[in-house]
Amino acid sequence: MAVLTYQRSSDILQVQTIVTVVLPDNITSDTPLPVLWLLHGLGDNGSAWQRKTAIELIASTHQLAIIMPDCGRGFYTNTASGTAYADYLTDELIPQMRRTFNLSKKPSQNFIGGNSMGGYGAFKLATSHPDWFSKVALISPVTNLKSVPDFMTDYEAVFGPNGEDIFKLQPTTLVEKADLKQLQQLKWYHTIGNDDFMKKDNDAFAHYLQDTLKLDITYQTAPGGHDWYFWNDQIAQIIPWLMA
């Protein structure tokens, strides 16, 4: 696999942005590549998946591009402090990456995933644009934003004073604004470690997705915590699932 660090100035974020890109070594035709848009967790950046897992090795047997943007601590939202990460992803990053690299625009060849905060971001992007993707991978996702103040001291920068925006950004609220029939057309993979401090919330959320919304979801629990050992194991299962 070829790993690139792509840098450009963002008109929306008003900063220099860095995107980590993984591409197949041997691109055999002009056919656009299927692509996984892979989001990082809180406290990491767009290089985390490439640095902390065997994702290059895992992806090497597939003709798959992996795009890993850096979205700071913003929960992939337009934050209360004014940093428009949601607009950056949808209006700038994805179109720019498609223009720069030969990436497919077909929903059947576009996948979204992420870990922890990035799992929330993947869910948020899938619910706002379900017609862009065919598969969604939620890896130890934050499923209850009410828990965020317990582990994020600067949460007000994202969610406003006293977290006033948390309710409107809750995953369950995002679903209420989405087209349920389109969400039901997606294939979902949701995984959490048995020792993860978010497991109780994830169990309840998975039950909601499966039994209330009737989504086509595979919910997996396995030994492990909220850490890169677990996420490394899971990405080895998720990439073949995406490409099946």
N, C-alpha and C positions, 0 to 999 in steps of 0.2 A: 504494500500500500504506500501511496505517497501522502505525506502529511505536510500541509501548507499552513502558514500563519498569514492570514489575509488582513491587511490593515487599510482602513479608509476613514476619511472624515465623515461623520454622520451629521446631516443637516438637521435631523430631528433631535438628536441628543446633544448636539453642539459640542461633541468631543471626538477625539480620535478613537475609533473602535477597532477591536481585534477579534477575528473569527478564526477558530481552528477548523480546518477542512481536511477530511480524509477522503482520498480518491483511489480507485483501483490503479495498480501499476500498468496493467495492460488494458487500455480501452480500445476495443477491437472494431468499433464502428462509430458512425455518427449518430447512432440511436441515443437519445437522451437517457441519462442514468436514473434509476430509482434512487430516492434520497430519504434518509432519516434525519429529521431535525431534532437534535438531542440537546436537552436543556440541563443546566447545572443546578446544584443546590445552593442554599444559603452559605455564604462564607467561601465559596469556590468561584471559579471563573470558567471561561469557555475552554480552557486547556485541561480541565480536571479529568474528564473521561479519558483523554489520550494519555495523561501522565499517570493515572492511578489504576487503570484497568488494562487488560489485554485486548482492548477493542480493535486495535489494528490487526492483530493475529486472528481474532474471531471473524472480522470482516473480510479477511484476505481471500477467502474461498467464494466470495460473493461479489458480483458487479454492483456494488452499492456505494454511493456517496454518503458521507456523514458530515453534517454541518453543525458546528457547536459554537453558538454565539456567547458573548459575555454580556450578561444583563445585571451585573452587580447584586445588590440586595433588594431589588425592587419588586420581587414576586410577579414579574412579567406583567405589571400593570402600569397605567399612567398614574404615577404616585402623587400623594398629597403634596409633596415638596416640589412637584413640577417636572420630574423626569419621566418622559413619555416612552417607557419601555414597550408598552403594548403597541403603540403606533409605530415604533421603530421596527418591531418584528414584522408586522403585517404590511406596512406601507413602504418600508425601506429595505430591511435585511433580506426577506425572502425574494422580492423582485430583483434585488441587486445580485444575489447569489445565482439566481436563474440566468441572468444576463451574462455573468462572468464565467460560469461553468455550465457545462451542457447537462442541465438537470431537467428531469421530466416535470411537466406540469400536470400530468394525469393524476387524479386522486388515487387510482389503483396503484400508483408507484410513489406515493408520498406518505410518509409515516411520521408521527410525532411522538416523542417520549421524553422522559426526564426523571430525575431522582429528587425526592424530598421537595424543596421549593420548586424544583424543575418539574416534578410530577404534577404539582398544582398548576404550573404554567402550561404543561402539556394538556391538562384537562381544560383549562381556560381557553386555550387556542382552539382545541377541538370542538368545544361547545359554541364558540363564536363563529367558527368557520368549518363546520362539519363537512361541507362539500369540497374542501381542499384535500382531505385525507381519506385513507381506507382503514388504517390501523393505528391504535393508540396504545402506548405502553406507559403505565403508571407504576413507577418503581419507588416504593416506600413514600408515597405522596403525602403532602400536607393536605388533609381532607377536612379539617376543622380549624378555620382561621382564629377561632376564639382561643386556641391554645398558643397562638404565636407570641403574645406578650410574655409568656413564661420562658421563652428561650431567645427572644430577639429584643434587646434593650432599646434599639432605635426604631421600633415598629411604627411609631407615630409619623416618621418621615414618609412611610409608605401609606399608612392607613388613616392618617389624620389624628388630631388631638383625641386622646383616650380611645383610639381605634374606631372613630366614628364611621369609617367607611367599610369596616369589616363585614357588616351584614350584607351590603349590596355586592360584595365580592366573594361571599361564601359560595362554595361549589354548588350547594343546593339552590341558591339564588340564580347562579349562572344557568343551571338547567331550566329553570322556570322561564328564562328569556330565550332559550334555544328552541330549535325545531326538533321535537322529540322523534319524529319519524326519521329524520336524517341521522340523529344519534343512534337509532336502532339499526341503521344500515352499516355502521362502523363495527369493526372487530376490536375488542378491548382486551388488554392483558393487564392485570392488576396484581402486584405482588408485595408482600411485606414479611419481614423477619419475625419469628416467634418471640424474640426478646426485644423487639423495637418498642420504644416508649409510645409510639403512635399506633400500636396494633389495635387497641380497643376502638379508636376512632375509625381506623381502616376497616375493621370487621363490620362495623355498623354501616359505613359508607358503601362497602361492597354489597351488603344485603339490600341497601336502597337501590343501587344500580341494577342488581340482578332481579330482585323480586318486585320492586315498585315500578321501575322504568322499563324493565324487560330488555335490557341491553344484552348484546351478544358478547358476554364477558367471561374470561377465564380468570378466576381468583385463586392465586397460589400463595400459600404460606410455607415457610421453610425455616430451618435453623438459621439463626443469625440476628444481628442487631441493625442499628441505623448507622451503617458504616460501609466503607469501600470493599471490605471482604465480601459482604453480602451482595453489593451492587456489581462487583466483578463477576460473581457466580451468575447473577441474573442476566447480565448482558449477553453472556454466552448462550443462554436459552432464548433470549428475545430476538436476536438477529436472525437465527434460523426460522423462528416463528413469523417474523416480518416477511421473509423471503419465500415462505412456503406457498 
